[in-house]
Amino acid sequence: MNTALYCLDWLAMALTFFALWQIGNGQQRGFALMIAANSAWLGVGLLTGSTAMVTANTVFALKNVRAPLRWADAVTP
């Protein structure tokens, strides 16, 4: 087991799955959970030196900040 990640990868995975569950159930708090997951994945990317993971999760986090605003506009009658 690679303890250099301090189980951050497992936390990121759990947060991602829970956030997807919340979003799938129509809960906007899922976007906040996904931002937390993106932050954890960003940490994993920094610890492993993966530029692609850092870049991707930065973009994903920005999209998850924008998503609730767009979703609220789509749901409003």
Backbone as a printed PyTorch tensor [residue, N CA C, xyz], in Angstrom:
tensor([[[  0.8390,  -1.1870,   0.0000],
         [  0.0000,   0.0000,   0.0000],
         [  0.8810,   1.2460,   0.0000]],

        [[  0.5380,   2.1810,  -0.8430],
         [  1.2870,   3.4250,  -0.9260],
         [  0.7290,   4.4020,   0.1060]],

        [[  1.4140,   4.5420,   1.2360],
         [  0.9270,   5.4290,   2.2950],
         [  1.3040,   6.8800,   2.0400]],

        [[  2.0560,   7.1510,   0.9770],
         [  2.4420,   8.5250,   0.6760],
         [  1.2230,   9.3810,   0.3350]],

        [[  0.1340,   8.7550,  -0.0780],
         [ -1.0810,   9.5120,  -0.3940],
         [ -1.9720,   9.7070,   0.8230]],

        [[ -1.6220,   9.0800,   1.9590],
         [ -2.3590,   9.2370,   3.2090],
         [ -3.8480,   8.9360,   3.0460]],

        [[ -4.1600,   7.9870,   2.2050],
         [ -5.5460,   7.5670,   1.9150],
         [ -6.3860,   8.6920,   1.3070]],

        [[ -5.7370,   9.7250,   0.7980],
         [ -6.4520,  10.8300,   0.1630],
         [ -7.1910,  10.3520,  -1.0800]],

        [[ -6.6260,   9.3800,  -1.7810],
         [ -7.2780,   8.8500,  -2.9680],
         [ -8.5830,   8.1370,  -2.6170]],

        [[ -8.6130,   7.4300,  -1.4840],
         [ -9.8450,   6.7590,  -1.0590],
         [-10.9080,   7.7720,  -0.6460]],

        [[-10.4870,   8.8290,   0.0370],
         [-11.4180,   9.8940,   0.4100],
         [-11.9900,  10.5530,  -0.8330]],

        [[-11.1340,  10.8500,  -1.8010],
         [-11.5780,  11.4800,  -3.0430],
         [-12.5820,  10.5990,  -3.7710]],

        [[-12.3070,   9.2970,  -3.8180],
         [-13.2190,   8.3740,  -4.4850],
         [-14.5710,   8.3310,  -3.7740]],

        [[-14.5590,   8.2310,  -2.4500],
         [-15.8060,   8.1730,  -1.6890],
         [-16.6160,   9.4600,  -1.8650]],

        [[-15.9460,  10.6030,  -1.8060],
         [-16.6390,  11.8750,  -2.0030],
         [-17.2340,  11.9720,  -3.4040]],

        [[-16.5060,  11.5020,  -4.3940],
         [-16.9940,  11.5300,  -5.7710],
         [-18.2610,  10.6960,  -5.9130]],

        [[-18.2370,   9.4740,  -5.3840],
         [-19.4100,   8.6000,  -5.4890],
         [-20.6050,   9.1810,  -4.7430]],

        [[-20.3740,   9.7180,  -3.5450],
         [-21.4780,  10.2960,  -2.7680],
         [-22.0300,  11.5390,  -3.4620]],

        [[-21.1510,  12.3550,  -4.0350],
         [-21.6040,  13.5520,  -4.7540],
         [-22.4420,  13.1710,  -5.9690]],

        [[-21.9920,  12.1700,  -6.7090],
         [-22.7630,  11.7290,  -7.8730],
         [-24.1360,  11.1980,  -7.4590]],

        [[-24.1930,  10.5010,  -6.3340],
         [-25.4610,   9.9950,  -5.8010],
         [-26.3930,  11.1730,  -5.4900]],

        [[-25.8490,  12.1990,  -4.8240],
         [-26.6480,  13.3650,  -4.4620],
         [-27.1460,  14.1160,  -5.6930]],

        [[-26.2900,  14.3200,  -6.6580],
         [-26.6800,  15.0160,  -7.8860],
         [-27.7250,  14.1980,  -8.6340]],

        [[-27.5500,  12.8980,  -8.6750],
         [-28.5160,  12.0190,  -9.3360],
         [-29.8810,  12.0560,  -8.6870]],

        [[-29.9140,  12.3610,  -7.3820],
         [-31.1720,  12.4740,  -6.6590],
         [-31.7060,  13.9060,  -6.6590]],

        [[-31.0890,  14.7800,  -7.4520],
         [-31.5790,  16.1510,  -7.5890],
         [-31.1840,  17.0770,  -6.4520]],

        [[-30.1850,  16.7100,  -5.6920],
         [-29.7290,  17.5260,  -4.5670],
         [-28.5650,  18.4130,  -4.9970]],

        [[-28.7510,  19.7180,  -4.8710],
         [-27.6820,  20.6270,  -5.2840],
         [-26.4620,  20.5480,  -4.3840]],

        [[-26.6120,  20.0700,  -3.1570],
         [-25.4480,  19.9430,  -2.2770],
         [-24.4210,  18.9620,  -2.8500]],

        [[-24.8500,  18.1540,  -3.8040],
         [-23.9170,  17.2550,  -4.4700],
         [-22.8050,  18.0100,  -5.1720]],

        [[-23.1040,  19.2220,  -5.6420],
         [-22.0650,  20.0120,  -6.3060],
         [-20.9980,  20.4530,  -5.3070]],

        [[-21.4110,  20.7980,  -4.0850],
         [-20.4360,  21.1620,  -3.0450],
         [-19.5760,  19.9530,  -2.6810]],

        [[-20.2190,  18.7860,  -2.5920],
         [-19.4620,  17.5640,  -2.3190],
         [-18.4800,  17.2640,  -3.4530]],

        [[-18.9030,  17.5290,  -4.6770],
         [-18.0170,  17.2700,  -5.8140],
         [-16.8360,  18.2330,  -5.8070]],

        [[-17.0390,  19.4650,  -5.3700],
         [-15.9210,  20.4020,  -5.2500],
         [-14.9340,  19.8910,  -4.1980]],

        [[-15.4620,  19.3340,  -3.1040],
         [-14.5820,  18.7410,  -2.0840],
         [-13.8190,  17.5550,  -2.6760]],

        [[-14.5110,  16.7450,  -3.4730],
         [-13.8530,  15.6130,  -4.1260],
         [-12.7820,  16.0930,  -5.0960]],

        [[-13.1080,  17.1400,  -5.8740],
         [-12.1120,  17.6840,  -6.7980],
         [-10.8950,  18.2080,  -6.0460]],

        [[-11.1160,  18.8020,  -4.8960],
         [ -9.9980,  19.2880,  -4.0870],
         [ -9.1320,  18.1290,  -3.6090]],

        [[ -9.7820,  17.0300,  -3.2010],
         [ -9.0230,  15.8570,  -2.7780],
         [ -8.2410,  15.2570,  -3.9450]],

        [[ -8.8870,  15.1750,  -5.1140],
         [ -8.1770,  14.6630,  -6.2970],
         [ -7.0380,  15.6030,  -6.6860]],

        [[ -7.2360,  16.8910,  -6.4970],
         [ -6.1690,  17.8530,  -6.7580],
         [ -4.9760,  17.5610,  -5.8480]],

        [[ -5.2600,  17.2600,  -4.5850],
         [ -4.1920,  16.8810,  -3.6550],
         [ -3.4710,  15.6230,  -4.0950]],

        [[ -4.2330,  14.6350,  -4.5630],
         [ -3.6170,  13.4000,  -5.0730],
         [ -2.7100,  13.7320,  -6.2600]],

        [[ -3.2070,  14.5820,  -7.1380],
         [ -2.4110,  14.9730,  -8.2990],
         [ -1.1220,  15.6710,  -7.9150]],

        [[ -1.1990,  16.5310,  -6.9030],
         [  0.0030,  17.2240,  -6.4450],
         [  0.9900,  16.2550,  -5.7900]],

        [[  0.4620,  15.3250,  -4.9850],
         [  1.3330,  14.3500,  -4.3140],
         [  1.9940,  13.3900,  -5.2920]],

        [[  1.3160,  13.0890,  -6.3840],
         [  1.8780,  12.1530,  -7.3620],
         [  2.6220,  12.8530,  -8.4880]],

        [[  2.5030,  14.1660,  -8.5470],
         [  3.1790,  14.9110,  -9.6030],
         [  2.4870,  14.8040, -10.9560]],

        [[  1.1750,  14.5710, -10.9370],
         [  0.4260,  14.4090, -12.1780],
         [ -0.1690,  15.7540, -12.6240]],

        [[  0.4640,  16.3540, -13.6060],
         [ -0.0160,  17.6310, -14.1350],
         [ -1.4050,  17.4790, -14.7410]],

        [[ -1.6570,  16.3670, -15.3970],
         [ -2.9650,  16.1400, -16.0140],
         [ -4.0700,  16.0830, -14.9540]],

        [[ -3.8150,  15.4040, -13.8430],
         [ -4.8220,  15.3000, -12.7870],
         [ -5.0750,  16.6560, -12.1400]],

        [[ -4.0300,  17.4200, -11.9250],
         [ -4.1800,  18.7590, -11.3430],
         [ -4.9850,  19.6480, -12.2820]],

        [[ -4.6360,  19.6380, -13.5590],
         [ -5.3460,  20.4710, -14.5380],
         [ -6.8050,  20.0620, -14.6630]],

        [[ -7.0430,  18.7710, -14.8170],
         [ -8.4130,  18.2750, -14.9950],
         [ -9.2770,  18.6110, -13.8000]],

        [[ -8.7970,  18.3990, -12.5940],
         [ -9.6270,  18.6280, -11.4210],
         [ -9.7980,  20.1040, -11.1000]],

        [[ -8.8850,  20.9330, -11.5430],
         [ -9.0940,  22.3720, -11.4320],
         [-10.2480,  22.7930, -12.3380]],

        [[-10.2540,  22.2890, -13.5630],
         [-11.3450,  22.5980, -14.5030],
         [-12.6660,  22.0240, -13.9990]],

        [[-12.6460,  20.7760, -13.4920],
         [-13.8660,  20.1590, -12.9700],
         [-14.4310,  20.9650, -11.8030]],

        [[-13.5670,  21.4340, -10.9220],
         [-14.0250,  22.2220,  -9.7760],
         [-14.6820,  23.5220, -10.2430]],

        [[-14.0830,  24.1720, -11.2230],
         [-14.6750,  25.4100, -11.7540],
         [-16.0370,  25.1380, -12.3820]],

        [[-16.1650,  24.0250, -13.0780],
         [-17.4490,  23.6670, -13.6780],
         [-18.4820,  23.3310, -12.5950]],

        [[-18.0370,  22.7700, -11.4850],
         [-18.9540,  22.4610, -10.3950],
         [-19.3600,  23.7010,  -9.6120]],

        [[-18.6110,  24.7670,  -9.7010],
         [-19.0310,  26.0450,  -9.1310],
         [-20.1300,  26.6430, -10.0150]],

        [[-19.9850,  26.4910, -11.3070],
         [-20.9260,  27.0620, -12.2840],
         [-22.2220,  26.2530, -12.3920]],

        [[-22.1540,  24.9600, -12.2010],
         [-23.2900,  24.0690, -12.4550],
         [-24.5570,  24.3950, -11.6620]],

        [[-24.4920,  24.6670, -10.3520],
         [-25.7360,  24.9440,  -9.6270],
         [-26.4710,  26.1800, -10.1430]],

        [[-25.7150,  27.1470, -10.6020],
         [-26.3440,  28.3530, -11.1470],
         [-27.1060,  28.0390, -12.4330]],

        [[-26.4860,  27.2470, -13.2840],
         [-27.1400,  26.8550, -14.5390],
         [-28.3090,  25.9160, -14.2710]],

        [[-28.1600,  25.0270, -13.2980],
         [-29.1940,  24.0700, -12.9700],
         [-30.4160,  24.7870, -12.3920]],

        [[-30.1850,  25.7930, -11.5520],
         [-31.2850,  26.5510, -10.9630],
         [-32.0750,  27.2830, -12.0450]],

        [[-31.4000,  27.7920, -13.0520],
         [-32.0800,  28.4690, -14.1640],
         [-32.9260,  27.4830, -14.9610]],

        [[-32.4470,  26.2590, -15.1330],
         [-33.1520,  25.2630, -15.9220],
         [-34.3920,  24.7360, -15.1930]],

        [[-34.3380,  24.6890, -13.8570],
         [-35.4460,  24.1390, -13.0690],
         [-36.5310,  25.1710, -12.8200]],

        [[-36.1700,  26.4310, -12.7640],
         [-37.1340,  27.4930, -12.4830],
         [-38.1540,  27.5980, -13.6190]],

        [[-39.4430,  27.5950, -13.2650],
         [-40.4790,  27.6740, -14.3320],
         [-40.5470,  29.0260, -15.0000]]])
